Every structure is written in C-alpha cells, then in structure tokens.
Amino acid sequence: MSPHTPSDQAVARHGWVQAGAAVLAAVLAMGIVAALGLWAAGAADLPDGAFPRVTAATVVTAVGGTIELSGNAGGLAESSAGLTVVPLSVSLVGALVLAAGFLRPLRHRAVAGAGELAGWAARVAVLWLAVLLCLSFGARQTFAIPLGDSVVADLGDVFGISPEVSFETDLPPTLFFGVLWLAGVLFLALLVSRGAPLPGRLLRFQTSVRPAAYAMVLLLLAYVGLGLVVGLVVAATRGHAAETFAVILLGLPNLVWLCLTIGLGATWHGRVDGPFGLPMPHVLDQVLRGEETADLDLSSLAEYDGRVWWLVAVDAVLLLAAAFVMAARSPARVRAWQHAVHMAVALALTVLMICLAGRISAHYGLSVLGIGDLGGGLGGDIFLRPDIWSALGLALLWGLVTGFLGALLAHGVRRRGEPESRP
C-alpha cells in the first residue's frame, strides 16, 4: 500500500462530505422557501397530510422535474388535468446556495485541472441524484375535487361520482432535467466567479465570457431585488399580505423577469379562463382573462395602466449598468464594439432562458354524462408563452446599444495597473 493512500482516502472522504453539505444545504433552502410560500398560499390546510408531499413536488418542479397530473371521475364522467410551471423563487434560492457550496473548496486558486473539476462535480451530481430520487418518490398525492353548486354536482350526487385529481413524479425526465439543471448551475457558477479556477485550456475564454456572465447574473438579481422591495411595499400598504408573500416566495422571478422582457418590447401570448388566477398584478390578469388568446406587451398593458411604460426606463437603466459592470471587469484591450457583441449575445441567451423557464400552463376540466366542458365549465385553463424569436431579436438590439454605451462609460474608470490578461 502506498504511504500516500490514507491521505488520499481522507481527501476523498472530505470531498464527499463537502459535496453532501452543499447538496443538503441547497435542498433544505429550497424546501424552506417552498414550504413558506405554500403555507402563505393556504396549502397548509390540504387534507390527508398532503402539505409535505406538495412541498416536495414544488422542489422537484423547481429544478426542472416533471409532475404528472391525472383525473379519475368514475365510469360516467371524464376529467383532465395538467400543470406546467417552474417556481423560480425556489429555483433561484437553490441555485445560489448550491453554487456557493460548489465554489467554496475551489476559492483562492487560479487554475484547476479538468479532471479535478470533473471529479468534484461528479460527487455533487451523485448525491444530488440520490436526494432528487427521494424527493420524487415523496411527491405524490390524490385529492378529491368538490363539485360545488351546479348541474354537474347534482348528477354527481345521483350517480355517486367523486372526482379526484392526483399527481406523481415522472421519474425519467425528472432525473434527466434535474441533472441538466445541476450542470447549468455548476457551469454558470464557474463562469461568474472571479475566484473560481478554470482548466488552463479555458483561460483564454474568460476575457469574453466571465464578465458577460457576471453582468447577466447581476442583472437578474437586480430585478429580483427591485421586485422584492416593491412586493414588500405592496404587502405593507395594500393588504392581502399572505397572497403577496406567496408570490414572492414562489414566483417572484417569474414575474419580474417577465417584466424585463416586456420592457424590451417582447410579446407574450396567453389566456386566463375559469376560476384560476395568475400570481401576478391585477393588470396582467385583466389583459389575459377571456376566452380568446391575448397579446401581453407594452401596448396592451398600457391600455389598463399607463405606468407600464416605466418598464422601458427601468430596462434601459439596469441594462446600461450591467454593460458598465461588464466593461469595467474586462481587460482594457477589449474594444467597444466587442463589448457590444458580448453584451448582445449574453442578453439574448438570458432572454432565451427566461422564455423557456417562464412558460405557464394549467388546466382542469370535468364532464359528467357529457354535461360540462373539459376545457371550461367546471374547470379552468391558463397558459402563457412567449414570442421567442422577436424577443431574441430585441435582446440582441438592446445588447448591442447598451454594450457599446457601457464600454464608453467604463473607459475612464478601469484600474490603470491591472494586467491586460486579468478579467
């Protein structure tokens, strides 16, 4: 046995302990945020001790997992249900905690080998899969659906129909997208952190990639911070504090990042029908509610509230600030037009992420003996989806302009003694 073997084993054990601490801290943080948000939304009153299972399902969906809904209303009835939404508040908290835990052992180092980084990430991934598997098995429940006062309810009483809706985790896609989410978080953490080491072959890319990635993360967090301040003010001054805190704890990034894209001029298409409601300001619900698909953009929102045009000003200020930070963290040799290209590509990728993660789809319907529409009647329907290509085009345009202006503003504030090889 080599004399170095015990030391190597100790290092390996220490690595597993650090990986376990990072994963457990992230899952615990997500669970607490999800539980508090669901509690504020009234989910603590769910029957049959379902609250922990609903919390587990919320964490699963926050990391890209798939929850399947199914309905059962007996032989004389039909039911259908579906839900697609990512609680981005829970996702964001988990990503920040996990990234911090992943980067902690790597701090204060300039370079790390690709094998070392891969081994460290693999430890985190193995433990992450184990925890995600446990959550997936716990995220399943069946609920009885009250029929209310209607003809459908009378028929249900006559024929003894008790409609139910149940949910459970679709395991294969959950594990796949959960690992994909983890890979994205770890990769972005390495890109954003100045103190994180990179393999020697990748050092040449940090000049263009790292400052842009940092600026985009800062931009997204700035929107969340601004939204948090507004949400707390609304909760303190306009009542409905529980509902407001539920939105903050479950879907604040869903809302503020949607506003970011709308401020750029992007268009979303959607509809709210039935008793469902979107966890968004009333003006958005006004635009989308109806039987027809509506366009959600600056002009349609301005018909109900002219203050929506302030979103353009907020976008302009925060994007210019992000471009300034990006340029200030870049080497002095990078030219203004290069900053503009970097900013445009980074902003387009950020908007693409928002468009993919910000989609919403929810549906429930019941029909007894053909009475009641599966798409309406005793049920409801919500969907919200972006016009992706126009959003990406607008992001490229805004990125080019703000990137160039940010480079001009940052020209005189770069540190004079900073070597050109450092970002």
Sequence and secondary structure as in RCSB ss.txt:
>XXXX:A:sequence
MSPHTPSDQAVARHGWVQAGAAVLAAVLAMGIVAALGLWAAGAADLPDGAFPRVTAATVVTAVGGTIELSGNAGG
LAESSAGLTVVPLSVSLVGALVLAAGFLRPLRHRAVAGAGELAGWAARVAVLWLAVLLCLSFGARQTFAIPLGDS
VVADLGDVFGISPEVSFETDLPPTLFFGVLWLAGVLFLALLVSRGAPLPGRLLRFQTSVRPAAYAMVLLLLAYVG
LGLVVGLVVAATRGHAAETFAVILLGLPNLVWLCLTIGLGATWHGRVDGPFGLPMPHVLDQVLRGEETADLDLSS
LAEYDGRVWWLVAVDAVLLLAAAFVMAARSPARVRAWQHAVHMAVALALTVLMICLAGRISAHYGLSVLGIGDLG
GGLGGDIFLRPDIWSALGLALLWGLVTGFLGALLAHGVRRRGEPESRP
>XXXX:A:secstr
  TTHHHHHHHHHHHHHHHHHHHHHHHHHHHHHHHHHHHHTTGGG STT HHHHHHHHHHHHTT  EEEEEE  T
TEEEEEEEE   HHHHHHHHHHHHHHHHGGGTT SB  HHHHHHHHHHHHHHHHHHHHHHHHH EEEEE    SS
HHHHHHHHHT   EEEEEE HHHHHHHHHHHHHHHHHHHHHH TTS B GGGGGGHHHHHHHHHHHHHHHHHHHH
HHHHHHHHHHHHSS HHHHHHHHHHHHHHHHHHHHHHHHT  EEEEEESS   SS HHHHHHHBSSS EEESHHH
HHTT GGGGHHHHHHHHHHHHHHHHHHHTS TTS HHHHHHHHHHHHHHHHHHHHHHS EEEEEEEEETTBS TT
SSSEEEEEEEE HHHHHHHHHHHHHHHHHHHHHHHTTTS TT  TT  
